[in-house]
Amino acid sequence: MRAFTDQMGRTVICAQPPRRIVSLVPSQTELLYDLGLDDSVSGITKFCVHPESWFIHKPKVGGTRSLHLSAIRSLQPDLVIANKEENKKEEIDALASEYPVWISDIKSLEDALQMIRIIGDITAKNETAAPLVEKIRNKFTELSNNLGNIEHPSTAYLIWQNPYMAAGGDTFIHDMMKRSGLSNLFAHANRYPEITVSQLKEMGCELLLLSSEPYPFSAKHLPALKEALPDTRIMLVDGEFFSWYGSRLTLAPAYFRELLQQIRQ
């Protein structure tokens, strides 16, 4: 047994290394796969779609905010990996009274890199986690160096409809927007404020990004918004690259560069 500190400042004591891990966060599930922990992960959520092989074959324990606690108990985990924002506190507290639960709290790239390092330590995969962290850091440094003196369009990033909700300034999405050269119109707000189309118009929104998750915005949502916001450029974006904070971060800078090229055109 060994003690670790999670990103909530809690001390978590678990087997070293754990052999029956339940992951409750899609981006962290993908990280566990890329760390080479196929034999050690016993359960995942129904939203853990990467990798596909795990999504098909690994036992599901419900949704990120609607866990099946009985399913988790049946797996007898020696470690549960959760997240402050993506999981419900009541459900995590219930699990933490029975099992070791390590909770991440991620609002920036640096938080994500710290999480990867710690998960690598907990799972005895330091030799894989350390170069992964370095690779991600280098790719984001390269992205920053290539931004140059571009204009930073006033941008709103929508995560939900009815009501519309945008990413605020204390979110991981905000940090990804900033690192990709976008100026968040709602940087002054916390978490995910409810907003209106008229508010976007009044604030002079130049670029409106419609995310593919958690609400699945698609082409059918464009006409009404374009009619209401004729002076705003509206684009569909892949939410995984803005909000997944695990190993998918190796791919995010390339996606952001391509997105910026489209914006410049």
ABEGO torsion letter per residue (X at the ends): XBBBBBAAGBBBBBBOBBABBBBABAAAAAAAAAAGAAAABABBBAABAOBAAAAAABBBAEBAABBBAAAAAAAGBABBBBBAAABBAAAAAAAAAABBBBBBBBABAAAAAAAAAAAAAAAGAAAAAAAAAAAAAAAAAAAAAAAEBBBBBBBBBBABBOBBBBBBAABAAAAAAAAAGBBBAAAABBEBBBBBAAAAAAAGBABBBBBAOABBBBAAAAAAAAAABAABBBBBBBAAAAABABAAAAAAAAAAAAAAAAAAX
